[in-house]
Amino acid sequence: METTKECKHGLKQGCVYCHARTTTTPAARPASKRRSPSSRLSEQMNDRMTTLKKRLKEIRGG
């Protein structure tokens, strides 16, 4: 996989479709049934930030 060659999509440096490095495949990685604590916490933080942004819009009258 050379990045100096033009890929089949016409990009001189190559694109992610032609020159992507695959580190893990979905079949090689077992599907976990439980989420890790960090992903759960990040989802909670995203929900909180979304709620705060909505409230801020309401307060500002936007």
C-alpha positions as CSV (number, residue, x, y, z in Angstrom):
1,M,0.0,0.0,0.0
2,E,1.9,3.0,-1.2
3,T,0.5,6.5,-0.5
4,T,2.6,8.1,-3.3
5,K,0.7,6.4,-6.0
6,E,-2.6,7.8,-7.2
7,C,-5.5,5.8,-5.8
8,K,-8.4,4.6,-7.9
9,H,-10.5,7.5,-6.6
10,G,-8.2,10.0,-8.2
11,L,-6.4,11.3,-5.1
12,K,-2.7,11.7,-5.3
13,Q,-2.0,10.9,-1.7
14,G,-4.6,8.1,-1.6
15,C,-7.8,8.0,0.3
16,V,-9.0,6.2,3.4
17,Y,-10.8,3.6,1.3
18,C,-7.8,2.5,-0.7
19,H,-5.0,3.1,1.9
20,A,-6.7,2.5,5.2
21,R,-4.8,0.5,7.8
22,T,-7.1,-2.0,9.4
23,T,-6.0,-2.7,13.0
24,T,-9.0,-4.8,14.1
25,T,-11.8,-6.4,12.2
26,P,-15.3,-6.7,13.7
27,A,-15.0,-10.5,13.6
28,A,-11.7,-10.5,15.5
29,R,-13.1,-8.4,18.3
30,P,-15.6,-10.0,20.6
31,A,-18.8,-8.0,21.1
32,S,-19.0,-6.9,24.7
33,K,-22.4,-7.0,26.3
34,R,-21.6,-4.4,29.0
35,R,-20.3,-0.9,28.3
36,S,-17.1,0.2,29.9
37,P,-17.5,2.7,32.7
38,S,-15.7,5.4,30.6
39,S,-18.2,5.1,27.7
40,R,-21.1,5.3,30.1
41,L,-19.7,8.3,31.8
42,S,-19.0,10.0,28.5
43,E,-22.6,9.4,27.4
44,Q,-23.8,10.9,30.6
45,M,-21.6,13.9,30.1
46,N,-22.9,14.3,26.5
47,D,-26.5,14.2,27.7
48,R,-25.8,16.8,30.4
49,M,-24.1,19.1,27.9
50,T,-26.9,18.7,25.5
51,T,-29.4,19.6,28.2
52,L,-27.4,22.6,29.3
53,K,-27.1,23.9,25.8
54,K,-30.9,23.6,25.3
55,R,-31.6,25.4,28.5
56,L,-29.1,28.2,27.6
57,K,-30.9,28.6,24.2
58,E,-34.2,28.9,26.1
59,I,-32.8,31.5,28.5
60,R,-31.3,33.6,25.8
61,G,-34.6,33.4,23.8
62,G,-33.1,31.7,20.8
